[in-house]
């Protein structure tokens, strides 16, 4: 019993509990505007977690997460605007996630059953993203309507409605808790899945595909499933983002937008969801501050972080920090 | 007759574009297993160097292209020696790191040189067949693409360097134990790849706007060509440029350049599903069957 409690008392868990408590009490400290900024941070953190799952756990490198996110947001926007009823919007969210999971599964089927792996998955998802962005960019004309909703070209969809739960429209504070709870659920599911059989098979695939196959794992099937789930998570993040900002545009689908969460996951620690969450919130918090100063050096800093972390701390900043701290505490105890 | 020529012209145009944009990327991938995400940005640098040399310093256009390509090649060499050589055994990480490099390059150029430079007007004018005008320069580019391919083929198949480079590509450990300096081979390969990227940029600089983001307009086509081409850099990029050139030019002519791009992507995904090793893998299999 004592050993078990000690095993739970890692620096990773402590940090997580601190973050959880901070997140719960945050609404009493800040005003509504700042609070809604945090809803934005949380939805982008979910996007980053989708990459932790697919890249960190399963070793599949996807460069198209922003495209999946954006497409999910487009689907939600079209459905909710076309329906025009607040009560329907939560179903629009679910439908968007399910459609995107199906699409992710279809794309993954072509890739993984075709024997496409490693760098080529990155390239195909990237090409998918670029093609989708180009497509959405040229939909300005009248003829581009889905369910009577105009896609709007480079301006994108605007006026995307808020979500209602039980006949109650989610305002700033309620929406904050909505995203917060979803984030915690996604985080918990991803962390828990690591110690299930499914998680073990993902690790096996990541470490060595051909050996896992010889041990009887159906590698392409597992890859398709995990890719579909990750696509669904990205779409979920997109829906939350579009509800937060009430718009979605082709710019949100761009390669740079796909790269930021990759940077976050790689820098924080790609195999560790806690590190991802911590780094993501920190990153969006700081970049919100930086954006206020309007720095054109943003991308240069982003690129430099990426290079330095991958060259010198390949396991990621916070992952390494967690294990260092644990070792230090153990030695002292 | 004129109709046939128009189709041929569009095909050759898109064939040479695909071949030139993909060749450098494909050589680096085939030899080193590294996907250089900064490839498009190297092309952009080549275009910038060429435009600056020829507009600001009044160096003749052809020499500017060549100098620009050499400068880009040396920059690639520098990046290889400082950053990429640490990632030879981690190809997946190299995608992320080279993407970081591409961010720095395009934003750095934007900060240093502003949003665009004075462009060069397309040289050589045009020729007329029937009553339609065609650009002479585009046809020269086709010739240049074919010559470049032949030179690269010669280098890799008929020189001592090429022999050592191919040995390194097939079994680097055995090549090493036979006294080949594999690190040097990798560095030289990366130089050649970057040189070809710079050359492409220089050649296409008069035909498009020279802006910091122009790299991305090469990237997708180049990657798709490499995916379809497979592991043999020279044969693969030649055959897949030809194949994709037909798809791209016909679709673009029929439904606009956007349809051409989407067609390339769909073609690549389906093709890789049917034959995962690309065109060069298909050729290898056919050879094996014949024996």
Interface residues (C-beta under 8 A of the other chain):
Chain A: X59 X61 X63 X107 X110 X111 X113 X114 X115 X116 X118 X119 X120 X122 X123 X124 X126 X127 X128 X130 X131 X134 X135 X138 X255 X256 X259 X262 X263 X266 X296 X297 X298 X299 X300 X302 X303 X304 X305 X306 X307 X310 X311 X314
Chain B: X29 X35 X83 X86 X87 X90 X91 X92 X93 X95 X96 X97 X99 X100 X101 X102 X103 X104 X106 X107 X108 X110 X111 X216 X219 X220 X223 X224 X226 X227 X258 X261 X262 X265 X268 X269 X270 X272 X273 X274 X276
